[in-house]
Amino acid sequence: MFIGRDSELKKMNQMYESGKLEVAIVYGRRRVGKTTLITEFCKNKKTVFFAAQESNANQNLETFSNAIAEVEKNSSVSMIFRSFRDAFTRLAEIAASERLIVVIDEYPYLAGAEKSISSLLQNYLDHQFKNTKLFLILCGSSMSFMKKQVLGYQSPLYGRRTAQFKILPFHYLDTGKWFPDYTFEEKALMYGITGGIPLYLEQFSPSLSIRENLLENLFNKNALLFEEPSNFFKQELREPSSYNAIITAIASGKTRLSEISTTVGMESGLCSKYLSNLITLGIIKRETPVTEQSSKRSIYLIDDQFFRFWFTFVSKNMSSILSCRIEDNYAASVESRLSDYMGLTFEKMCRDYILYYTDNLPFLLGEVGQWWGGHPRKHKQAQIDLVASAADTNDCIVGSCKFRNAPVDTDELNLLKDYADAMGHFEKRYYYIFSKSGFTAALQNQAADVRLLTLEDLYHN
């Protein structure tokens, strides 16, 4: 079942229909569905699909040669090319007269094995491929490599691409499509558990309950996802134990650089480098209040929902899982804490709703985030879940996001207005309150002063 990626497929098909040389760079973290997207696009199109291997140049050349031979089924010649130059020359000959897609999946592996491959590709793109009907797709999971060695200014391939696609996890709406019979709350929970990563979603059955899925696919020492963070770090990073310690610290509420470095016992400069690597991988994010330009008030949060769930529930229940007692403890250790856990996930869903899905905004959208700061009158810290600034005026949306089992009452609106006064900065404010469990009659009577949105509204924009 292929879900989502509509805009990416539309753009790729537009490029395909151009009939001219196209070079698409596709990148994104592991497990995010890059190869699945490319495979869907290539259906019923003449394609050389080469999956580079973490091996030597000769082995990769042989695999590449075999991939080329597969599209030349009518050819009586089946051979291993003597060099990548010869292989590229043959591709140029084929693409001279017909549309041909050439996919090099995990391009960083090939570049590591054949150091001159980027320079060779540059030469062919500038000359032999220039007037052909070739559609070249370079795909990679190493975010740093793809940004620096393919997209970066110092790369031989710089300026040769005609499009780039950074493949991100699914938003909450597309994640919900994997579970058509779930309630809206259950769909939201599955987003909070999987983070919209296709490989993780594939492990969960829409015919099972949330509890059954978690016990089978996460709280089970033999399950694929049980050791996923550890395996992910081993694939991507040199010192997985240090990164594990950093994420554990953030999951426990240490969000400032000084707090994180002290907790893990690491010098702040080195800790900052590790945090930067985790940001590149899409595991954590650095946030500053919407109204701030300086990074001095930045905090670090776990951006990947699956990693946040794992470090909140799996890591802290490890003894119960390994001793096969988690089923007995599930109600107290997991189920009773899910609503609290979903608070941050729901805030992200509400921001994404404002960013991507609603067409009923009072202004042209600028920046979207959250705000926190000191309350000038009450001498305490104030925090606003959602702040969306206007692009062309000094207006803003101020929002509260509550994933609670009780309806939201008027006190939440009063608190939101109070915190908005503490924030200042904006001339006109539009108040939004998002609630999983609806609103009291008293708050609904103030509907002229505030926009009220339920979880169902987020799924039926």
C-alpha positions, 0 to 999 in steps of 0.5 A, spaced: 500 500 500 502 506 497 500 512 501 502 520 501 508 523 497 503 526 492 507 533 491 513 529 490 510 524 485 507 530 482 513 534 481 517 527 479 512 526 473 512 533 471 520 532 470 519 526 467 514 529 462 519 534 460 523 529 456 530 533 457 535 531 461 533 531 469 537 530 475 533 529 482 537 529 488 533 525 493 535 524 501 532 523 508 534 519 514 533 512 514 527 508 514 523 514 511 521 511 505 525 514 499 526 508 495 519 506 496 517 513 493 522 512 487 519 505 486 512 508 485 515 513 481 518 508 476 512 504 475 511 502 468 517 506 466 524 504 463 528 504 469 536 502 471 535 501 478 542 500 481 542 499 489 549 501 491 553 497 496 557 498 502 563 494 498 569 496 493 568 499 486 569 492 482 563 489 486 559 496 485 561 496 478 558 489 477 552 490 480 551 497 476 552 493 469 547 487 471 542 493 472 543 496 465 543 489 462 536 488 465 533 494 461 537 491 455 533 484 455 533 484 447 540 485 447 545 479 445 550 482 449 551 481 457 557 483 460 561 487 466 563 494 464 570 495 464 569 502 468 564 506 470 566 511 464 564 505 459 557 504 463 555 511 463 557 511 455 552 506 454 547 509 458 548 516 454 547 511 448 540 508 450 538 515 453 539 519 446 533 516 443 528 514 449 526 516 456 530 512 461 530 513 468 537 511 472 537 511 479 543 510 484 540 508 490 545 510 497 549 514 492 554 515 498 556 508 498 558 508 491 562 515 492 565 512 498 568 506 493 569 510 487 572 516 489 572 520 482 565 518 481 562 525 482 567 528 478 566 523 472 558 524 473 559 532 473 563 531 466 558 526 463 552 531 465 556 537 462 557 533 455 555 526 454 548 526 458 547 534 456 542 533 450 539 526 452 533 524 455 536 521 461 532 522 468 538 521 473 536 520 480 541 520 486 538 518 493 542 517 499 540 516 507 547 520 509 544 527 511 551 530 512 554 527 505 548 528 501 548 536 503 555 537 503 558 532 497 552 532 493 548 539 494 554 543 497 557 548 493 564 544 494 561 538 490 563 537 483 555 536 482 553 543 485 549 546 480 547 540 476 541 538 479 534 540 476 530 538 483 531 536 490 527 532 494 528 532 502 523 526 504 520 527 511 516 523 515 509 523 514 505 528 517 499 526 522 494 526 516 497 521 512 499 517 518 492 516 520 491 513 513 494 507 515 489 505 520 482 507 517 478 504 522 481 507 528 478 513 532 481 520 531 484 519 538 487 512 536 490 515 529 493 521 533 496 516 538 499 512 532 502 518 530 505 519 537 508 512 537 511 512 530 512 519 528 510 517 521 516 513 519 513 508 514 518 502 516 515 503 523 508 504 521 509 497 517 510 493 523 503 495 526 497 492 524 490 496 523 487 490 525 490 490 532 488 495 538 494 500 540 495 495 546 496 489 542 500 493 537 505 495 542 506 489 546 507 485 540 512 490 536 515 495 541 514 491 548 517 485 546 525 483 546 524 479 540 521 485 536 524 489 530 523 496 533 525 494 540 532 495 539 531 500 533 534 506 536 540 502 538 541 499 531 540 506 528 545 510 532 550 504 530 549 505 523 549 513 523 554 515 528 561 513 531 559 513 538 552 511 539 553 511 547 554 518 547 548 520 543 544 515 547 546 519 553 544 525 550 537 523 548 536 520 555 537 527 558 533 530 553 527 525 555 528 526 562 527 534 561 534 537 560 533 541 555 538 547 555 545 545 553 548 547 560 543 542 563 544 536 558 552 537 558 552 537 565 547 531 566 552 527 561 558 529 563 561 532 557 564 539 555 559 543 552 562 545 546 563 537 544 556 536 547 554 542 542 557 538 536 553 531 538 547 535 538 548 538 531 549 531 529 542 529 532 539 535 529 542 533 522 539 526 523 532 529 524 532 526 531 532 532 535 531 540 534 533 546 537 527 551 538 527 559 540 521 563 542 517 565 536 519 572 538 526 571 539 532 572 534 538 570 539 539 563 540 541 564 547 534 562 550 534 556 545 532 549 548 533 542 545 527 537 544 526 530 541 523 531 534 522 524 532 516 522 535 518 514 535 525 516 539 521 520 544 516 514 545 522 509 546 526 513 551 519 515 555 516 508 555 521 502 552 527 505 556 524 506 562 520 499 562 526 495 560 526 490 566 519 489 565 520 487 558 526 483 558 523 479 564 516 478 560 512 482 565 510 488 561 503 485 560 502 485 567 504 492 568 502 495 561 496 499 564 500 503 570 506 503 566 504 505 559 496 506 558 495 511 564 501 515 562 499 516 554 495 522 555 501 526 558 506 523 553 501 526 547 501 533 550 507 535 546 505 530 540 498 534 540 502 541 540 506 539 533 499 536 530 496 543 531 502 547 529 502 542 522 495 543 522 496 551 522 502 550 517 499 545 512 492 544 512 487 549 514 485 554 509 481 559 514 487 563 517 486 570 518 492 572 515 498 570 510 502 565 515 509 567 517 513 563 522 510 558 527 512 555 533 512 556 541 513 562 546 516 562 553 519 567 557 518 571 564 511 574 566 513 581 568 507 582 573 507 575 576 514 573 576 514 566 573 515 563 567 509 563 562 509 558 556 504 558 549 503 552 546 502 555 539 504 562 536 503 563 528 506 570 526 503 574 520 508 575 514 506 582 512 502 585 519 504 585 526 498 580 527 499 573 530 495 567 532 496 565 539 494 557 541 493 552 547 493 545 545 490 540 550 490 533 550 486 531 556 480 527 557 476 533 560 473 539 556 477 545 556 473 551 560 474 558 560 480 559 565 484 556 559 482 562 555 483 567 560 490 564 562 492 564 554 490 571 554 494 573 560 500 569 557 499 573 550 500 580 554 506 577 557 509 575 550 507 582 548 510 584 541 504 583 537 498 588 535 492 584 534 491 577 536 487 571 534 486 566 539 485 558 538 484 553 543 485 545 540 482 540 545 482 532 544 475 532 549 471 538 546 469 544 550 465 546 556 458 550 554 461 556 558 467 557 553 463 555 547 459 561 549 465 565 548 466 563 541 466 570 538 472 571 541 476 565 540 476 559 535 475 552 538 478 546 534 477 539 536 481 533 534 476 531 529 477 538 526 484 536 525 482 530 521 477 534 517 480 540 515 
